Amino acid sequence: MKDKFTKLGLFSLTQSFFQIGSVMMMAVTILAGKTISENPESASLPLSLVIFGTLIGLIPASYMMREVGRKYGLLIGTSIGIFGIGVVSFGLYSRNFILFSVGHLFYGLHQSFLQYLRFTAMESVPHKDRATALSWILLAGIPAAFLGPLAGLYGKDLLPNHLFLGCFLILSISLCIQFFLIANLPQVAKTIESEMKLTHDESTSRPFSYHIRNSGLWTSVLSSGIGFGLMVMLMSAVPVAMQTHGHHMHTSTIVLQWHVLGMYIPSFFSGFLVRKLGAPKLILFGIITLFLEVIAALQGTNFLPFALALILLGIGWNFMYVGGTNLLVDQYHPSEKNSIQALNDTIVYLLATVSTYSSAYLESKVGWYGLNLVALPFLAIVTILVSFHILSKHRIKPPAHVSPNLN
């Protein structure tokens, strides 16, 4: 037991340093881009390139993980991130928007490797503990909720002659610590695979046509993808939207901190909710919460509506993400995990890339209210999909190897 918590604690700490960078990027990248971009509407390009870099790197990262192992793959990814932030810093220093953007692309490639950290943590424990492992990973976002925006706030004027450059210097230090922590992660034992092979043979991969027809797979993928896409679209637009409505960066920093807390504090009990309600019903709770977010956002542009909307946005994302991820890992055999995980993250980050790039443009064209209304049809689509999956599971008895508590 002690060994399990020590192991998960190290995974969680590693995730914290990774999340600090991700949160800080959301807080400052668009604002920093506006200081060196000739066209304010293109200021969201670097942030969208982070998501795009993650997207195009997922399959190569999956292949490399399979060849060299999870741990060495994570080390390679972190090295790419350190290089990318170096390019970002030089681009900002020289006021070269192209270099600034290309550096963000490399940082996105780094993120494609680190996306597998959550799967690595879940694979390091027995099958019955995987929801707990995911909760530990998500809890890492709590310190990141404070440290990420604070790094952006205090790094902004760290070098007075180069606005925001200090933010990326702080991030480079965080990445070096992340590299050290990954180097000390344990090699992942084949715990889950060994445990499952005791009950049934899953050594062969099923044809891809099987997965295409599997409603559970598409429910998990689109729940995670649409939830994540809406979250990054609204979250990345907040600093610009609040600036437009007369709020200072300090105020938007507080809102982002509460948002990230909303993203990760539910992880204290979301693992329990998965076991109690099942993943699909937890996804529905997330969808309802995001509907409430839209209602809160439409109440005004003062501090309180922004803060309440972003807290609800974080909670809704958490429920959809935890539910979607737990549902996903029930949809594949151990021999299929690399391809299905890569398919999942490719679709999720494709949706997030489009959402992030659209955020600054939509905010400038339709405003904060209109941006929130864009979410409604997508939430309706996921509601229909999840409801269909729940009804189909009631009609069809699940296979013996699938835990009824997680479906």
TORNUKOL-197452 format. One line per 10 residues: number of its first residue (from 0); their letters; for each residue x, y, z of C-alpha. Coordinates in steps of 0.001 Angstrom, whole numbers. Layout:
NUM) a) X,Y,Z; ...
//
This chain:
0) mkdkftklgl) 0,0,0; 2766,2433,987; 4671,1597,-2195; 1563,2311,-4278; 1051,5754,-2745; 4746,6620,-3067; 4627,5666,-6726; 1431,7607,-7415; 2799,10586,-5460; 5810,10764,-7772
10) fsltqsffqi) 3575,10538,-10838; 1374,13293,-9380; 4341,15583,-8658; 5625,15091,-12211; 2193,15960,-13563; 2147,19105,-11394; 5228,20547,-13060; 3838,19621,-16472; 528,21319,-15639; 2252,24485,-14400
20) gsvmmmavti) 3545,25000,-17938; 215,24214,-19574; -1733,26587,-17312; 816,29376,-17693; 683,28996,-21483; -3091,29483,-21381; -2684,32569,-19181; -1,34475,-21092; 594,33153,-24631; -2129,35156,-26384
30) lagktisenp) -1279,38298,-24411; 2438,37855,-25161; 1662,37195,-28831; -277,40451,-29077; 2850,42392,-28064; 4827,41197,-31113; 2130,40275,-33652; 1208,42726,-36389; -2338,41333,-36503; -4101,40991,-33101
40) esaslplslv) -6422,38291,-34505; -3399,36049,-35151; -2300,36285,-31502; -3956,32919,-30785; -1816,31189,-33473; 1035,30184,-31087; -1412,28655,-28613; -3210,26770,-31369; 196,25497,-32549; 739,24026,-29077
50) ifgtliglip) -2433,22004,-29554; -1553,21198,-33172; 1944,20078,-32143; 360,17782,-29576; -1945,16416,-32279; 742,15601,-34861; 3070,14180,-32219; 653,11681,-30678; 1185,8797,-33102; 5013,9190,-33271
60) asymmrevgr) 5043,9470,-29471; 2939,6309,-29183; 5299,4454,-31527; 8382,5659,-29636; 6841,4662,-26299; 6288,1180,-27689; 9902,953,-28905; 11820,2484,-25986; 9286,2283,-23138; 7119,4861,-21403
70) kyglligtsi) 9856,6310,-19191; 12402,7009,-21938; 9658,8314,-24186; 8672,10834,-21494; 12314,11911,-21144; 12616,12466,-24907; 9394,14482,-24891; 10587,16700,-22043; 13847,17363,-23893; 11830,18541,-26903
80) gifgigvvsf) 9876,20840,-24576; 13047,22413,-23165; 14261,23075,-26716; 10885,24530,-27706; 10779,26995,-24812; 14286,28096,-25750; 13011,28944,-29233; 9939,30699,-27758; 12156,32807,-25482; 14492,33808,-28320
90) glysrnfilf) 11517,34654,-30546; 10012,36883,-27866; 13396,38490,-27108; 14003,39282,-30790; 10311,40172,-31381; 10105,37511,-34077; 6521,36232,-34112; 7354,33338,-36448; 10051,31960,-34117; 7764,32580,-31160
100) svghlfyglh) 5084,30478,-32867; 7448,27696,-34007; 8722,27306,-30436; 5151,26738,-29312; 4833,23989,-31935; 7808,22182,-30350; 6267,22648,-26913; 3143,20986,-28290; 5232,18039,-29507; 6524,17734,-25942
110) qsflqylrft) 2931,17658,-24680; 2118,14759,-27020; 4577,12598,-25078; 3392,13797,-21669; -234,12915,-22514; 787,9306,-21910; 1803,10040,-18317; -1781,9451,-17121; -1944,6101,-18928; 1469,5190,-17501
120) amesvphkdr) 216,5901,-13981; -2976,3887,-14566; -954,969,-15969; 1369,970,-12950; -1373,-185,-10551; -3830,-3102,-10496; -6966,-2816,-12623; -9177,-2041,-9603; -7034,986,-8660; -6920,2713,-12056
130) atalswilla) -9632,5315,-11205; -7624,6167,-8075; -4466,6535,-10173; -6226,8907,-12589; -7499,10960,-9645; -3935,11295,-8342; -2844,12569,-11757; -5673,15091,-11877; -5026,16274,-8313; -1673,17495,-9596
140) gipaaflgpl) -3587,20359,-11171; -4348,21914,-7765; -846,23330,-7121; -637,24135,-10842; -3822,26208,-10458; -1911,28601,-8213; 1622,28351,-9553; 822,28487,-13294; -1045,31837,-13315; 1344,33243,-10671
150) aglygkdllp) 4305,32352,-12891; 2605,34324,-15652; 1733,37267,-13405; 5172,37683,-11814; 7137,36594,-14863; 5453,39251,-17010; 7598,42114,-15620; 10554,40026,-14429; 12640,41494,-17264; 11229,45039,-17667
160) nhlflgcfli) 12607,45566,-21174; 11137,42287,-22448; 7506,41891,-21411; 6497,38249,-20659; 10000,36858,-21331; 10413,36031,-17642; 7362,33739,-17851; 9104,31458,-20325; 12373,31487,-18382; 10418,30249,-15345
170) lsislciqff) 8834,27582,-17556; 12252,26354,-18711; 13239,25807,-15058; 9978,23910,-14456; 10740,21663,-17437; 14201,20840,-16091; 12645,19773,-12769; 10093,17720,-14735; 12972,15934,-16532; 14598,15054,-13203
180) lianlpqvak) 11339,13670,-11776; 10670,11511,-14849; 14199,10127,-14612; 13241,8866,-11139; 9898,7305,-12111; 9735,3518,-11717; 9593,1320,-14787; 5971,319,-15338; 5289,-3316,-14549; 2771,-5214,-16657
190) tiesemklth) 373,-5270,-13701; -2890,-4801,-15562; -2014,-7032,-18479; -861,-9858,-16208; -3944,-9550,-14020; -6336,-9629,-16974; -4652,-12558,-18717; -5523,-14680,-15720; -9204,-14454,-16682; -9225,-14289,-20500
200) destsrpfsy) -6970,-14215,-23516; -6518,-10720,-24930; -3216,-11242,-26688; -4623,-10651,-30186; -5880,-7358,-31603; -9402,-7124,-32961; -10025,-5657,-36436; -10421,-1890,-36640; -13935,-2365,-38007; -14913,-3701,-34567
210) hirnsglwts) -13834,-448,-32914; -15627,1654,-35551; -18901,-54,-34572; -18213,222,-30825; -20447,2944,-29354; -18458,2860,-26117; -15296,3940,-27932; -16942,6866,-29721; -18815,7931,-26604; -15555,8099,-24642
220) vlssgigfgl) -13568,9798,-27429; -16144,12465,-28303; -17012,13141,-24660; -13357,13822,-23894; -12809,15660,-27194; -15790,17991,-27091; -15394,18607,-23347; -11708,19459,-23803; -12341,21510,-26957; -14988,23690,-25304
230) mvmlmsavpv) -12834,24078,-22203; -9729,25308,-24056; -11808,27543,-26357; -13397,29383,-23433; -10381,29254,-21113; -7958,30666,-23692; -10394,33462,-24542; -10790,34595,-20917; -7655,36822,-20624; -8578,38661,-23840
240) amqthghhmh) -12309,38835,-23010; -11650,40208,-19526; -9162,42722,-20917; -11796,43816,-23448; -14283,44398,-20633; -11868,46501,-18559; -10359,43916,-16198; -6630,43897,-15375; -4350,40858,-15738; -4320,40391,-11957
250) tstivlqwhv) -8111,39886,-12039; -8002,37424,-14935; -5226,35557,-13092; -7540,35039,-10095; -10339,33824,-12409; -7972,31347,-14098; -6798,30072,-10713; -10368,29352,-9652; -11009,27750,-13033; -8069,25357,-12696
260) lgmyipsffs) -9137,24532,-9136; -12552,23706,-10581; -10809,21435,-13064; -8928,19408,-10479; -10518,19598,-6996; -13383,17276,-8120; -10679,14638,-8550; -10881,14089,-4780; -14213,12347,-5367; -14566,11779,-9141
270) gflvrklgap) -12883,8362,-8858; -15526,7397,-6293; -18266,8724,-8604; -16980,6569,-11462; -17226,3467,-9286; -20614,4492,-7864; -22415,5850,-10947; -20438,4470,-13863; -18468,6492,-16413; -21347,7370,-18806
280) klilfgiitl) -23501,8891,-16049; -20532,10916,-14800; -20139,12281,-18344; -23802,13365,-18239; -23168,15215,-14971; -20305,16998,-16751; -22566,18010,-19643; -25194,19411,-17240; -22467,21400,-15467; -21311,22910,-18777
290) fleviaalqg) -24884,23944,-19587; -24884,25759,-16213; -21566,27390,-17202; -23191,28947,-20267; -26048,30292,-18138; -23572,31792,-15634; -21480,33407,-18392; -24556,35152,-19814; -25229,36939,-16507; -22738,39745,-17151
300) tnflpfalal) -19093,40737,-17619; -18283,41678,-14026; -15845,39608,-11990; -18440,37283,-10417; -20051,35966,-13661; -16598,35354,-15156; -15398,33546,-12015; -18531,31420,-11585; -18613,30474,-15275; -14955,29422,-15256
310) illgigwnfm) -15349,27368,-12054; -18292,25507,-13616; -16291,25104,-16833; -13524,23391,-14878; -15884,21070,-12975; -17765,20115,-16143; -14502,19347,-17945; -13313,17183,-15033; -16434,15021,-15031; -16376,14590,-18819
320) yvggtnllvd) -12624,13890,-18856; -12592,11402,-15970; -15710,9676,-17276; -14412,9591,-20850; -10954,8298,-19886; -12310,5561,-17617; -14776,4514,-20305; -11975,4494,-22898; -9713,2046,-21038; -12564,-484,-21004
330) qyhpseknsi) -12797,-421,-24805; -9488,-2064,-25723; -7364,-5115,-24954; -3797,-4608,-23703; -2475,-5447,-27185; -4611,-2616,-28641; -3797,94,-26103; -1220,2075,-28122; -3360,2385,-31250; -6613,3172,-29417
340) qalndtivyl) -4979,5665,-27043; -3354,7377,-30041; -6689,7457,-31897; -8380,8961,-28838; -5796,11680,-28291; -5579,12467,-32031; -9311,13194,-32209; -9317,15039,-28875; -6459,17323,-29912; -7797,17838,-33425
350) latvstyssa) -10970,19257,-31872; -8918,21266,-29361; -6713,22725,-32131; -9726,24027,-34033; -11302,25325,-30809; -8171,27162,-29658; -7478,28787,-33015; -11135,29860,-33230; -11259,31390,-29747; -9568,34743,-30415
360) yleskvgwyg) -11354,35145,-33752; -14799,34303,-32348; -14274,36479,-29262; -13411,39442,-31493; -16391,38802,-33815; -19239,37595,-31580; -17951,38531,-28114; -17852,36596,-24850; -21599,35910,-24813; -21637,34565,-28369
370) lnlvalpfla) -18597,32411,-27693; -20439,30663,-24870; -23539,30107,-26996; -21357,28267,-29536; -20991,25506,-26932; -24697,24611,-26816; -25087,22512,-30006; -21939,20526,-29205; -23213,19748,-25708; -26503,18595,-27244
380) ivtilvsfhi) -24621,16214,-29568; -22706,14608,-26684; -25883,14307,-24612; -27556,12314,-27393; -24471,10116,-27875; -24042,9287,-24177; -27778,8651,-23720; -27749,6237,-26665; -24750,4391,-25176; -26440,4062,-21768
390) lskhrikppa) -29636,2723,-23348; -27684,266,-25518; -25798,-1051,-22463; -29137,-1729,-20776; -30229,-3808,-23757; -26947,-5717,-24140; -25333,-7553,-21252; -21674,-6417,-20916; -18863,-8942,-21517; -17736,-10829,-18435
400) hvspnln) -14326,-9160,-18381; -15703,-5607,-18187; -16199,-4299,-14680; -19854,-3243,-14243; -18786,-491,-11845; -16911,1316,-14618; -19481,1136,-17405
//
